[in-house]
Amino acid sequence: MKTLTRPEEQILLTIYHLQDKAYLVNIRDRLKEITGKYLDVGTIYVPLKRLDHKGYLETYYGEPSAVRGGKAIKFYKLTAKGYKALAEMKRIQEQLWKGVVLPSAKA
Amino acid sequence: MQKTSLKLPKSANFLFSFLLPQTDRTNLLGDYTEIYNRIAFSRGKSSAKLWLLKQIFRSFPRYLGDGIYWRSVMLKNYIRITLRNFKRHKGYTFINFAGLAIGLAVTLIITFYVMDDLKYDRFHKDADRIYRILSVGVKRGTKNSITAGPLLPAFKENIPEVEFATRVVYWGGMQFGPPGTDFRNVDEGSVIRADCILGEADFFNVFDFKILKGATGEALSKPGAVFLTPEKAEAFFGSRDPIGETIAVRGFETAFVAGIVEAPPTTSHIRFGMVAALIPEKNPVWWDNFENLTLMGYVKLAKDADPQVVEDKMVKLAAETKFPEIFEPRIQPLLDIHLGSADHYYDVLNVGKNDIVVVYTMAVIGILVLLVACINFVNLSTSRAGMRAREVGMRKVVGSNQRQLISQFLGESVLMTAFTFVAAVVIVQISLPPLSTILDKQLTLHFGQDFFLLSLFFLIAVGIGILSGIYPAFVISSFRPVNVLRGELQTGRTGVTMRRVLVVFQFAITTALLVGVFVVMAQIKFLKTMDIGYNREQVLAVYNPLREGEDLLKQRLATLPSVLSSGRMSASPGSNFTRQEIIPEGFTRPSDITASRFHIDEDLFETLEITILQGRNFSREYLSDLTDGIIVNETLLRKANYTVEDALSRKIDIVDEEGNFIPLRIVGVIKDFHYTTLRQSKGAMMFLFNPQQSHLLMVRIAPGQTSQALPAIEKAYKETYPEGRFQSFFLDEPFDRQFQRDRAFMRNIGIFAGIAIFIASLGLIGLVAFSIEQRRKEIAIRKILGSGEKKIFSLLAVDFLKWVVIANLIAWPCSHFAMSQWLRGFVYRTPFRPWPFLIAAVSALFFAFLTISFQTLRATRTNPANVLRHEG
């Protein structure tokens, strides 16, 4: 399995957390909450599309709404393959971070 | 959340419609609108707009990169499908591929050929400022590439625009060797032969021949200064430093190596292995005399000089000197010399000159071959595409849209042509070395140097790809899948008319080329078998450097059984010789009549079998023949307005080298014979009885005894001149040599016409195969209903041959026109006969028939059951 890029990993994790409310605007908002800054729409869209194409995500459409100019929402959901990819990332991350003691920020 | 919901501004919507990927455009627009609304609600509409603007700018590269990424994924898919398609139709792919690749290669080679001719002399830095001085006849405008020596320093001195001027003499293949060499009797091993040019101090200022080592170009003002090319210097000195070394050069009192000069490139009309100092005082009669036109002159003009003004000044200046009044000095641009001197006389330096007509013809042939190859490719591609209607239908059913199909078809043919381009370059690379010898031209392909040309051809190839892809792309992709899959559409029937027109066109071109080949052949044969006025077969010309004892040699030769007769002459027909002004009785100077002068003995006319029309031959019995006898040819009489009958005893004055008049009396008139190229009409000739100056001995050998005669003649020569070196040639050799260029021309168009026919035949194979494929069922049913193989064969064959016949009808008038233009370059031309046309037609039909019959026979031989079984 190919390893994910950083943005792909972050987006995949965000989708995991958002459960059935994962779509572009929400993903962007949540990433802002964590990292503190908004990403461009395109910056999120491109990895999303690639994750979809690689089979980590499946999509379904929601209802159109006025606030979206009458356009439907495209929701994203993790597939089994997506979960597997996350598990693999988690294993790698834990291995990498194991026993790491960083000098505290205050020191 | 919000009370009102805003729509995106129209401009943003418009921009996004380009920017956003098609698949997700809707929901992305939704996402943008949602965020836009949110910002507008919390921070106002203007900051929302600002955000949107920022988004558009910042997202642009992301979306663009994304698009490229996805397109490359699709490209892989297309290439895979294209390759699969190629594999499935191997034969068709090969025919199509080979035809275009060969066509492109041929056109590339022809382009190199033409470019080589156009590149001549362009390597000189100031090529556009360099001119050659011509002497143009005032009355008839005959152009001579020679001028009078003193004019050049006069031009330089008196015309401020003339920056540099140099006289140039072509000195021929000169031997040089170690000091003290006796060139009269030397063995070839110890001397080096080099083509020698004599030039003055300005030679290297006018021309850009690089001096690699040694003195500057001004050294050419020192007597005996010689510049050698590295090759010649190395051949003689090896690794020794040659600068300043004394050498012996034939015909020079002293000589030393002043420097090493880079050998002229193959695209220089001036070629040399050695440049030596021209010292006019050494040879005042020929090099420093206004009345003798013997050498070449070149000038370089100042940067902003108007050549017309300069020319006028030259004419005026020349009129004030003793320069012959029948001529005017004219200037010819350097860049015009190689291709624009076809009709020049005395153009000895310009040996490699080509005719602009030949270059144009080659260019036209190149374009025609490319056209044939293109037509072929387009034809085959479109006919094949018709067969793929079913595939298209299927693709549409599965969800392909027209745009995707168009790009698929276009992509396929562009890919194919890109491959053919690569193949063509490989073909050119492989075939250039052998072709250089055949075409008699040094052609090479440098990827760096010819990058522009190669890119141009690549673009042409891709253009052909697009052209051949457009038709199937747009027509076939617009099929309605239901009709196609139901089988209602006559697949491949579309565009039949266009394909037929193209095939007719293709065959017309090849037939026209063939006619061209045959006409050139006929013309060469015509010239070679033309009555040239003397018998050049079986005549051996022997050089006689030593004059004493020549009568002895003639007597010795007369005793040989294999020798019929021998006669002496000052220059052999077919080479260059002296031309000078004559003043026939009733004319005053200037008479504007020039004639070529020969010195002969009494046996020459008999030996060459030249007919005496009136009067008599020279004879030793008339002592006065030696001092005032002259024999002239018919042309000279015509120029002097004499008739053959009243010519005898007429007086003719000639002017000798010192300017004195020598009165002569006509004793005989001979029939005209051709002594130079047959492209020009016969010139005026006069013969003086002067055996002592006739150093060329013509020996007529008895028929069929050449092998015995040669050693016997050489033996007689050695007996007479034990010290001398025997040198001889057959008289028909220089005569044949003048057809070299015409023969090369014929061979070249022959080769390319052959290739064009090959390509056209390939195209026909493809079309016939395809068309038979279409009619397989028809053939099968005909057979079942009792039609014989012969009948079906003729049904199919006639259908195709009809078009070839039409092509011939188109080709004939075109090639007739083109070839009569070409023949105009000859004074003596073969009449148009029907056979070149008929042979061309027959061979075109033959090739077409050959290709058709193979395919057709196979179709008629198939068991109808096998065909019809597939029904349903």
Boltz contact constraints between the chains, C-beta under 6 A:
constraints:
  - contact:
      token1: [A, 24]
      token2: [B, 31]
      max_distance: 6.0
  - contact:
      token1: [A, 25]
      token2: [B, 31]
      max_distance: 6.0
  - contact:
      token1: [A, 25]
      token2: [B, 34]
      max_distance: 6.0
  - contact:
      token1: [A, 25]
      token2: [B, 35]
      max_distance: 6.0
  - contact:
      token1: [A, 40]
      token2: [B, 58]
      max_distance: 6.0
  - contact:
      token1: [A, 40]
      token2: [B, 59]
      max_distance: 6.0
  - contact:
      token1: [A, 41]
      token2: [B, 55]
      max_distance: 6.0
  - contact:
      token1: [A, 42]
      token2: [B, 59]
      max_distance: 6.0
  - contact:
      token1: [A, 42]
      token2: [B, 62]
      max_distance: 6.0
  - contact:
      token1: [A, 42]
      token2: [B, 63]
      max_distance: 6.0
  - contact:
      token1: [A, 46]
      token2: [B, 62]
      max_distance: 6.0
  - contact:
      token1: [A, 46]
      token2: [B, 66]
      max_distance: 6.0
  - contact:
      token1: [A, 66]
      token2: [B, 5]
      max_distance: 6.0
  - contact:
      token1: [A, 67]
      token2: [B, 5]
      max_distance: 6.0
  - contact:
      token1: [A, 67]
      token2: [B, 34]
      max_distance: 6.0
  - contact:
      token1: [A, 67]
      token2: [B, 37]
      max_distance: 6.0
  - contact:
      token1: [A, 68]
      token2: [B, 30]
      max_distance: 6.0
  - contact:
      token1: [A, 68]
      token2: [B, 33]
      max_distance: 6.0
  - contact:
      token1: [A, 68]
      token2: [B, 34]
      max_distance: 6.0
  - contact:
      token1: [A, 69]
      token2: [B, 7]
      max_distance: 6.0
  - contact:
      token1: [A, 69]
      token2: [B, 33]
      max_distance: 6.0
  - contact:
      token1: [A, 71]
      token2: [B, 26]
      max_distance: 6.0
  - contact:
      token1: [A, 71]
      token2: [B, 29]
      max_distance: 6.0
  - contact:
      token1: [A, 71]
      token2: [B, 30]
      max_distance: 6.0
  - contact:
      token1: [A, 72]
      token2: [B, 27]
      max_distance: 6.0
  - contact:
      token1: [A, 74]
      token2: [B, 27]
      max_distance: 6.0
